[in-house]
Amino acid sequence: DRRQAVTPDGSWLPKFPAGDSLTVPMPTKIEKGIVDVAFPTGDFWDIRRNRRLSILSEILSDRMRIRIRDEMGAAYSLDAYNAPSRAYTGYGALHAVVSNSPKDSETVIKAVKDIVDDLVQNGIRPEEFQVLAVAFLFQILLGDKPERRGVHAVSLSRGGRAVVKDMPEMRVAVFAA
């Protein structure tokens, strides 16, 4: 018998653990950890909001790369992404995910929260938005055309540029902010 679990308040929605954390130790020979700081967003069906959240996640990824990887040296692999739900109305999450040493987890969590606080307090810098808007427009215009499947956009570079690469033919377009 397959039934969907109902939460204590009687709703079918997953419960986002506001302000809570979960540590899951895994036996392994490699000292590796993953930090996932998540923020509630919305469902899949508001494309305008989701495109804005996609741009925000690229900016968050870039700021995390600069702060956590380049300045702190606390991680190499990191990403931020929006995960809107198709199944649950009104449910989604923006994730900031960092692979790191377990001993650095608290420092990484603080750095992610500081970056997000800065985004909330000071917003997105015009050059960040301009560069990423061009890259996203390029992706939207190309869509999922079979002849363009190898195209991808690399977000911000330190020089304030969006670099769009066409991998099969190795053509590169650089858009300056």
C-alpha positions as CSV (number, residue, x, y, z in Angstrom):
1,D,0.0,0.0,0.0
2,R,1.6,3.3,-1.1
3,R,0.3,6.4,0.6
4,Q,1.8,9.8,0.9
5,A,2.8,10.8,4.4
6,V,0.8,13.6,6.0
7,T,2.7,16.0,8.3
8,P,1.6,16.7,11.9
9,D,-0.3,19.8,10.8
10,G,-2.3,17.8,8.3
11,S,-0.8,19.2,5.1
12,W,0.9,17.3,2.3
13,L,3.7,19.8,1.8
14,P,7.2,19.0,2.8
15,K,8.2,21.0,5.9
16,F,11.2,23.3,5.4
17,P,13.3,23.1,8.6
18,A,13.5,26.8,9.3
19,G,16.5,27.7,11.4
20,D,17.3,24.0,12.0
21,S,20.3,21.9,10.9
22,L,20.9,18.3,10.3
23,T,24.3,16.5,10.5
24,V,24.5,13.1,9.0
25,P,27.8,11.3,9.7
26,M,28.9,8.8,7.0
27,P,31.6,6.3,7.6
28,T,34.3,6.9,5.0
29,K,38.1,6.8,4.6
30,I,38.0,10.3,3.0
31,E,37.6,13.3,5.2
32,K,34.9,15.1,3.2
33,G,31.8,16.9,4.0
34,I,29.0,18.7,2.2
35,V,27.3,21.8,3.5
36,D,23.9,22.7,2.0
37,V,22.4,26.0,3.2
38,A,18.9,26.2,1.8
39,F,16.3,29.0,1.7
40,P,12.6,28.5,0.9
41,T,11.4,29.9,-2.4
42,G,8.4,28.9,-4.5
43,D,7.1,26.3,-6.9
44,F,8.0,25.8,-10.6
45,W,5.0,27.5,-12.1
46,D,6.1,31.2,-11.8
47,I,8.7,31.3,-14.6
48,R,9.4,35.0,-14.0
49,R,10.4,34.4,-10.4
50,N,12.3,31.3,-11.3
51,R,14.4,33.1,-13.9
52,R,15.2,35.9,-11.3
53,L,16.1,33.2,-8.8
54,S,18.4,31.5,-11.4
55,I,20.2,34.8,-11.9
56,L,20.5,35.2,-8.1
57,S,21.8,31.7,-7.7
58,E,24.5,32.4,-10.3
59,I,25.5,35.6,-8.4
60,L,25.5,33.7,-5.2
61,S,27.7,30.9,-6.8
62,D,30.2,33.5,-8.0
63,R,30.4,35.2,-4.7
64,M,30.8,31.9,-2.9
65,R,33.6,30.9,-5.4
66,I,35.4,34.2,-4.7
67,R,35.0,34.1,-0.9
68,I,35.0,30.4,0.1
69,R,37.3,28.9,-2.6
70,D,39.6,31.8,-3.6
71,E,39.9,33.8,-0.4
72,M,39.4,31.1,2.3
73,G,40.7,28.1,0.4
74,A,37.9,26.1,2.2
75,A,36.5,24.3,-0.8
76,Y,36.9,23.6,-4.5
77,S,33.5,22.3,-5.5
78,L,30.6,24.6,-4.8
79,D,27.3,25.7,-6.4
80,A,24.1,27.6,-5.7
81,Y,20.9,26.7,-7.5
82,N,17.1,27.2,-7.3
83,A,15.1,23.9,-7.0
84,P,11.4,24.8,-7.5
85,S,9.0,22.0,-7.0
86,R,6.6,20.7,-9.7
87,A,4.9,18.4,-7.3
88,Y,4.2,20.7,-4.3
89,T,2.4,24.0,-4.9
90,G,4.3,26.9,-3.3
91,Y,7.3,24.8,-2.4
92,G,10.9,25.2,-3.5
93,A,14.4,26.0,-2.2
94,L,17.4,27.9,-3.2
95,H,20.5,25.8,-2.2
96,A,24.1,26.9,-1.6
97,V,26.1,23.7,-1.6
98,V,29.8,23.4,-0.7
99,S,32.0,20.3,-0.6
100,N,34.5,20.8,2.1
101,S,36.5,19.3,5.0
102,P,34.1,18.6,7.9
103,K,36.3,20.7,10.2
104,D,35.5,23.7,8.0
105,S,31.7,23.2,7.9
106,E,30.8,25.9,10.5
107,T,33.1,28.4,8.9
108,V,31.6,27.7,5.5
109,I,28.1,28.0,6.8
110,K,28.9,31.3,8.3
111,A,30.5,32.5,5.0
112,V,27.4,31.5,3.0
113,K,25.1,33.3,5.5
114,D,27.4,36.4,5.4
115,I,27.3,36.4,1.6
116,V,23.5,36.1,1.6
117,D,23.2,38.8,4.3
118,D,25.3,41.1,2.0
119,L,23.0,40.4,-0.9
120,V,20.0,41.2,1.2
121,Q,21.5,44.4,2.6
122,N,23.3,45.7,-0.5
123,G,21.6,44.0,-3.4
124,I,23.2,42.9,-6.6
125,R,25.9,45.1,-8.1
126,P,24.8,46.5,-11.5
127,E,27.8,44.9,-13.2
128,E,26.9,41.5,-11.8
129,F,23.4,41.7,-13.1
130,Q,24.4,43.1,-16.5
131,V,26.9,40.4,-17.2
132,L,24.7,37.5,-16.0
133,A,21.6,38.9,-17.8
134,V,23.5,38.8,-21.1
135,A,24.6,35.2,-20.4
136,F,21.0,34.1,-19.5
137,L,19.5,35.9,-22.5
138,F,22.0,34.0,-24.7
139,Q,20.9,30.7,-23.1
140,I,17.2,31.5,-23.4
141,L,17.5,32.5,-27.0
142,L,19.4,29.3,-27.9
143,G,17.0,27.1,-26.0
144,D,17.4,23.4,-26.4
145,K,18.1,23.4,-30.2
146,P,19.9,20.2,-31.1
147,E,22.6,22.1,-33.0
148,R,23.4,24.1,-29.8
149,R,23.4,21.5,-27.1
150,G,27.1,22.0,-26.5
151,V,26.7,25.7,-25.7
152,H,26.9,26.9,-22.1
153,A,27.6,30.1,-20.3
154,V,30.3,30.5,-17.7
155,S,29.1,33.1,-15.2
156,L,31.2,36.0,-14.0
157,S,34.9,36.2,-14.4
158,R,37.0,38.3,-12.1
159,G,37.3,40.9,-14.9
160,G,33.5,41.5,-14.9
161,R,32.8,39.5,-18.0
162,A,30.4,36.8,-19.1
163,V,32.2,34.2,-21.2
164,V,30.0,32.1,-23.4
165,K,31.6,29.0,-24.9
166,D,30.5,26.9,-27.9
167,M,32.3,23.7,-27.0
168,P,32.0,21.6,-30.2
169,E,33.7,24.3,-32.3
170,M,35.5,26.0,-29.4
171,R,34.2,29.5,-30.3
172,V,34.2,31.9,-27.5
173,A,32.2,35.1,-27.1
174,V,33.1,37.5,-24.3
175,F,30.5,40.1,-23.1
176,A,32.0,42.9,-21.0
177,A,29.9,44.6,-18.3
